[in-house]
Amino acid sequence: MITALLNLIWLVFGGAVLALAWFLIGLVMALTIILLPWARSAFEIASYTLWPFGREAIDRRILTGRQDIGTGELGFIGNVIWFVAAGWWLALGHILAAIGCAITIIGLPLAVAHLKLVGISLAPIGKTVVSAEEAAAARARM
């Protein structure tokens, strides 16, 4: 109940705008062809940005217990390319939104959600978005 309420408040107070920014970045990446491999990450994060409460971005290595192409060296290179292409300014957008939300006490949960999104904005390759319960269970297995 509280998660749904927070998600609705999030949408009204800027979450939809940032989700749209993520979607547009994904669209531009897909259209450039060169950045097409990164478009999937942008679309997944757009979904996460649209509805962040009750969900969490987690490293796939933690979730599955094994390394894959995105969690290894190629994932690191992919994250460097992502950072240069779009990551730094999307992270900056979330930081500025977090500062704006943190001005009011009521906006503090929204500011925390924006700060969670900064991490995935900077390096999304090798991560996936799952429910908070699934992320907690994966961490408990470690």
Residue, then its C-alpha position, 0 to 999 in steps of 0.5 A: m500500500i505504502t509502495a503504491l502511494l509513494n510511486l504515485i507521488w513520485l510520478v506526480f512530482g517529477g518521476a514521469v519526466l525523468a522516466l521520459a528522459w530515460f526513454l528518449i535516451g534509449l530511443v536515441m541510442a537505438l536510432t544511432i545503431i552504434l549505441l544500440p547495445w546500450a538502448r536496452s539498459a536505457f529502456e529498463i532503467a526508464s521502467y525502473t525510474l517510472w516506478p522505483f519504490g518496491r524495486e531495486a537495481i542489483d548486480r546480476r552476479i549477486l542475483t544469479g551467483r555467476q558471472d556473465i558478459g555484462t558483469g565481467e571486463l566487457g561490462f566494465i568497458g560497456n559502462v565506460i562507454w555508457f558513462v561518456a554517452a549518457g550516464w553522467w548527465l542522467a546522474l546529474g539530473h537525478i542529483l539535481a532532482a534529489i536536491g529539489c526533493a530534499i528541500t521539503i521533509i515530505g520529499l525526503p523519500l523521493a530524494v532517496a529514490h533519486l539517489k538510488l537511481v544515480g548509481i544505476s545511471l552511472a553504470p547500468i551494464g551488469k545490473t538488473v531491476v528486481s523486486a526488493e524482496e528478490a534482491a534481499a533474498a539474493r543478498a541473503r544467499m551470498 
